[in-house]
Amino acid sequence: MRCVVKVDLAAKGIVGKDNPREKDCMLTEINGSVADTYEYYKVGKVFNMGLWYDSSLKEHEDSLMVVTDVFALEDCEDTQNFIVYLAAKYGWDWKEHFDEKEYAEFMS
């Protein structure tokens, strides 16, 4: 089974105007069930997003981000149709709208 998941993240650790990822969101696919996906991207879990450089070009080894919200759907025909619906409605910014509220509106 495969899922499509949107994960909202917030910086944990070094935070400031130079941190390019004070808040972030990613949309990705993952192998596993919806329940497994929610367990893996559990709210409160911390991920290291890797190297980043501040405005002084100082290298920071870790970009620690904590999961603040998760929305996952099984990768099936309904999910693909939902993505097409979002793209038609919002254009290039559709990923921001991959959430429960929009999905409920789509399914109604």
N, C-alpha and C positions, 0 to 999 in steps of 0.2 A: 504494500500500500504506500502511497505517496501523498503528501500534503503540501498545500500552499499556505504559508504563514507570514503574517505581518507582526513584527516585533518592534515595540517602542522602547527606546533606551534613554537613559540619562547618565551624565558623567558622574563618576565616583572617583575620588582621588584628586588629582590636580584639576582644578576648575578655574576658569578665568576667561578674560576676553581673548586670550591667545589660543585657547583650546578650541579647535574647529568642531568638536563634537560635544558641546555641552548637552545637546539633545540630538537624537538621531532616530531614524526609523529604517528598518530594512524589510524588504519583501523577498522571500526566498522559498525554495522547495526543499523538502526534507523527506527522507524515507522513514516510514513508520505510520502508525495510526494517529488519529487526531488526539487521543488520550496521551500517547507517547510524546507527541509534539508539545502539548501543554506541559507535560512533565519536564521535558528537556529545556524548554524556554520558560521555566517557572518564574513568576513575578518575584523579584528580589535576587535572582541569580545574577552573578557578576561574570562578564565576559571580558577578556583582554582583546581589544580590537587592533592591537599592534602599535607600531611606531608612529609618532607624529612630531612635527616640528612647530615651535612657536614662532612669533614674528621676528625674534632675534636669531632664528635658525638654530636654536638650541634643540637638540634631539631629546625626546622623552621616550623611554623604552616602552612604557605601558600606557595604553589608553583604556582605562578600566571603565566599563559601562554596565549599569545595572538595568535589568529588565523592569519596565514599569507597566507594560500592557502587552497582551498577546491576543491575536485572533487567527485561528487556523481552520481551514476547510480541507476536506478530502479532495484530491485532485481528480475531478470527474467532470462530466459534461456540464452539470449545473455550475460548477466553479469556473470553468472556461467561459461559459455564457455570461456569468457575472462579471468576469474581467472584460469581456467585449462590451458589455453594458456600461461599465465604468469608463472605459476608454472613449466610448461614443459620447457619454454625458460630460466628462471632465477633460478630455484630451490628454496631453502629456502628463498632467498632474493626477491621473487616476489612482496611483498607488496610495496616495494620502487618504483616499476614501474607501480603501479595502478594510471595512470594519463591520461590526454587527448591525449597526443602524442601517447602513446602505444595503447590506445583505437582506435584512428583513423587508426593506422597501422593494428590493428586486424580486423577492420570492412571493410578495403579496399580489 
